[in-house]
Amino acid sequence: MTITRYGQPCPLCRTPLLLDMLQVRSAQSNFPTAERATGRRCLGCQTARPKQWTEVMQSHYGDV
């Protein structure tokens, strides 16, 4: 199951990042057994400064 939640502040503008989280659930439990961030977004910075956004995300998190 994929959900979106707020994360750490954006390195460029300090707005909380939107995190796309992948949750793995077990058939025996209603609670998630594992979570993994599959993406990070800051709608303002991605649109206004795409090149700088890509460089900062690669240096901070190793992904885009």
C-alpha positions as a Markdown table, in Angstrom:
| # | Residue | x | y | z |
|---|---|---|---|---|
| 1 | Met | 0.0 | 0.0 | 0.0 |
| 2 | Thr | 1.3 | 3.5 | -0.9 |
| 3 | Ile | 0.6 | 6.5 | 1.4 |
| 4 | Thr | 1.9 | 10.1 | 1.4 |
| 5 | Arg | 3.0 | 11.8 | 4.6 |
| 6 | Tyr | 5.1 | 14.9 | 5.6 |
| 7 | Gly | 8.8 | 14.5 | 6.2 |
| 8 | Gln | 11.8 | 16.6 | 7.0 |
| 9 | Pro | 12.0 | 20.2 | 5.7 |
| 10 | Cys | 13.0 | 20.8 | 2.1 |
| 11 | Pro | 16.7 | 21.7 | 1.9 |
| 12 | Leu | 16.0 | 24.6 | -0.4 |
| 13 | Cys | 12.9 | 26.3 | 1.0 |
| 14 | Arg | 12.3 | 24.6 | 4.5 |
| 15 | Thr | 8.7 | 23.5 | 3.5 |
| 16 | Pro | 8.0 | 20.0 | 4.8 |
| 17 | Leu | 8.7 | 17.4 | 2.1 |
| 18 | Leu | 5.9 | 15.1 | 0.9 |
| 19 | Leu | 7.1 | 11.5 | 1.3 |
| 20 | Asp | 5.7 | 8.6 | -0.8 |
| 21 | Met | 5.8 | 5.7 | 1.5 |
| 22 | Leu | 5.4 | 2.0 | 0.6 |
| 23 | Gln | 3.9 | 0.0 | 3.4 |
| 24 | Val | 4.1 | -3.8 | 3.6 |
| 25 | Arg | 1.4 | -5.5 | 5.5 |
| 26 | Ser | 1.1 | -9.0 | 6.8 |
| 27 | Ala | -2.0 | -11.1 | 6.3 |
| 28 | Gln | -1.9 | -11.9 | 10.1 |
| 29 | Ser | -1.8 | -8.2 | 11.3 |
| 30 | Asn | -3.6 | -5.0 | 10.5 |
| 31 | Phe | -0.4 | -3.0 | 11.2 |
| 32 | Pro | 2.4 | -2.3 | 8.7 |
| 33 | Thr | 5.3 | -4.6 | 9.1 |
| 34 | Ala | 7.7 | -2.4 | 7.1 |
| 35 | Glu | 7.8 | 1.1 | 5.5 |
| 36 | Arg | 10.1 | 2.5 | 2.9 |
| 37 | Ala | 10.3 | 6.0 | 1.3 |
| 38 | Thr | 9.9 | 5.6 | -2.5 |
| 39 | Gly | 9.9 | 9.3 | -3.3 |
| 40 | Arg | 10.3 | 12.8 | -1.9 |
| 41 | Arg | 8.5 | 15.9 | -3.3 |
| 42 | Cys | 8.4 | 19.6 | -2.8 |
| 43 | Leu | 6.0 | 20.9 | -5.4 |
| 44 | Gly | 7.3 | 24.5 | -5.2 |
| 45 | Cys | 11.0 | 23.7 | -5.7 |
| 46 | Gln | 10.5 | 20.9 | -8.2 |
| 47 | Thr | 8.6 | 23.3 | -10.4 |
| 48 | Ala | 10.6 | 26.5 | -9.9 |
| 49 | Arg | 14.2 | 25.1 | -9.7 |
| 50 | Pro | 14.2 | 21.6 | -11.2 |
| 51 | Lys | 18.0 | 21.4 | -11.8 |
| 52 | Gln | 18.9 | 22.7 | -8.3 |
| 53 | Trp | 16.2 | 20.3 | -6.8 |
| 54 | Thr | 17.8 | 17.3 | -8.6 |
| 55 | Glu | 21.3 | 18.1 | -7.4 |
| 56 | Val | 20.2 | 18.7 | -3.8 |
| 57 | Met | 18.1 | 15.5 | -3.6 |
| 58 | Gln | 21.0 | 13.4 | -5.1 |
| 59 | Ser | 23.5 | 14.9 | -2.6 |
| 60 | His | 21.1 | 14.5 | 0.5 |
| 61 | Tyr | 19.3 | 11.3 | -0.3 |
| 62 | Gly | 20.9 | 9.6 | -3.3 |
| 63 | Asp | 17.7 | 9.8 | -5.3 |
| 64 | Val | 15.5 | 12.3 | -7.1 |
